[in-house]
Structure formats: structure tokens, C-alpha cells
């Protein structure tokens, strides 16, 4: 529709001037405005809920995390080889502080039950590495490889995410320095530092002090938690090394090896009940649809995933309000 015009007529009847009339801007349709406002309000409410949840998880994890600054790392390290200066580059970007995603996984690693089946230290061409077999929170057996690019065989890690099993291996099993636990890639010097200060592999300890009980301090070689006679009943190797173990941990370890001669977790001296190595444990498990060996029944672990540490609006939308 053409714009309206206003004409001014002179005294002799002629048109003196014609000017267009400016049209007023159209007012927004009320229904659309209300719909837009409601949509923005709903989005802001969801975003506020998500941020408050993430902040709560972040704060909870930070309370558990020792934020004492460690030795500062760089993205590269120099290594002298036959008089030449070689700079080793980090395969992933260096993280100057722990991201919120790491703190969420750390919270799960410290609160969900996981069991270490075995550790295998290896290395080639002067690059140390270690494979750690871990029973996850639902009973599946995963292998965490701590090397230049720490990785895990679990579905979460295979999707490219930093999984809780890798965090558990670095934080609880190897006791790595804080500033290295949340790195996606490690330098050779950092790997050497981690393994030099990591707890010894039980099967690598020397058989000494036959029949003498060790002091009841340190950590259990199965769950890597503190030995405390006041809260946990302990058993110890009377035949050879004298090391202490949580009785509940050892009973579960022995239960999954029914039919085999039970041996000490440290020195492998025959015990009173049946036990064997990791391969025998895997043979007693059942395969899941994803191809993982599951030993939940042997360790008394529930196969149902625990969702209390997950983003609750997502859990409710996926599984319903009963979660």
C-alpha cells in the first residue's frame, strides 16, 4: 500500500506542496510478545538452575581438592640427547587450573566404589607408562593407561571425554601431584615424577620379614584407602610379608577366585582361601552387550548406575521424577 500524501492548495486553487505522511511503526503483536517473553523467562530459569547445580558441584569438589599449588609445569620440556637440545612438546594444551568438568569427575571418583585389580608398569624407548585394571562402579572392568596421553577403555573416554576412571587412577592410585591430575597430556619428565613417587606395585615388593606383621598404617592395596583398625577389620599375611589388608576387601578379592588357591596380594604366598590373578578374575565374569567383562556379582556391586552426582534436570528428563 503506497504511503499517504498531504497536499497544500494555494489561494488560486493550485497545488503548492505535497508531502508524504510518515506512517507510525506497527505495534508488536501481543501474543507474539508474550510468547517471546515467556520463552526468555523459561530459558533464564533453566540456565539459572543449571549454573547453580554446576556451581554446587564445583564448590563441593573444591572442598575435597587440596588446592595447594604444586610445582609449575610448562607446555614443553627440554631434554639433552647426545649434545643436542630437544624440546618435548605437550600433545594437548596445558591447563593452568582444574576445569569444572574435572572437579565433577573427581567428585565421582572419590565417592563411587571402584576396585583396582592389577597394575602393570611398562615402557619403551625411555618413556614410562602403566596399565591399571579397574572395576568400575557398575562392575565392568576397564583398563586405564597412564602415558603421554592418558586414556581409558570405558565408553566415556572413547567418546573423547575425561573419565572418572582416569581421574581415580591419577588421584587415588598413583597419588600424582595435583597440577598433573587434570592434564590431558603428560610430558616424559612428568611421567617419571609420577611413577617415582607412586605407591609401589604390590606384586613388585620384595619378600622380606617373613611372618612379622607390618605396622597398621598406610593404604590397603585393593581399595587404596587408609588402613584404620578402628573403622575396618584388618587381616595380614602371616606366611611371608606381614602386610595388612582390609578384611572386607580381601574377602571380596578371594570370593571371585573360588576354586583357586588364595594368595597374598603383596607377595603371592598361598593364603587360606582361593585367589588368582586378574586374567582368572576376567574369566569368571560375564560379558555385557558392549563387550566389557562384568564382575559385579563377585564383588557385590550393583549393576545399576548411580546418578546422584549427575545433572538432576537431565536425569529427570531422561528417567522420570522417580530418580
Secondary structure, 3 states (H helix, E strand, C coil): CCCCEEEEECCCCCEEEEEECCCCCCCCCHHHHHHHHHHHHHHHHHHHHHHHHHHHHHHHHHHHCCCCCCCCCCCEEEEEECCEEEEEECCCCCCCCCCHHHHHHHHHHHHCCCEEEEEEEEEECCEEEEEEEEECCCCEEEEEEECCCCEECCHHHHCCCCCHHHHHHHHHHCCCCHHHHCCCCCCHHHHHHHHHHCCCCHHHCCCCCCCCCCCCCCECCCCCCECCCCCCCEEECCCCCCCEEEHHHHHHHHHCCCCCCCECCCCCCECCCCCCCHHHHHHHCEECCCCCEECHHHHCCCCCCCCCCCCHHHHHHHHCCCC
